[in-house]
Amino acid sequence: MDIRLEPMILSRSVKIMTRRNLTAAKIGEIVRATRKAAGLRQDELAGAAGVGLRFIVDLEAGKPTAQIGKTLQVLAALGCSLDITPPPAAKGARKA
């Protein structure tokens, strides 16, 4: 099954402060705020992201065991990006 996600274009921009240490609760807040700014209901976002409504409800509630793959699908459907910055290399650490 080939699922292709096309990012939605939001009608309004959402200003969200980036934080170094995201928590499940903070990701949920960001998803909720972005969904609402786009004028989407939870079931509409679920359909656009190819996940179930229950997943959206749990994700927005900050469920810490939410599946990363589905979370990434939701973020992509909302047009969000997730950047991961590795820690700086420790002194004397070997390079791979």
Buried (B, 14 or more C-beta within 10 A) or exposed (E): EEEEBEEBEBEEEBEEEEEEEEEBEBBBBBBBBBBBBBEBEBEBBBBBBBBEBEBBBBBBEBBEEBEEEBBBBBBBBBEBEEEEEEEEEEEEEEEE
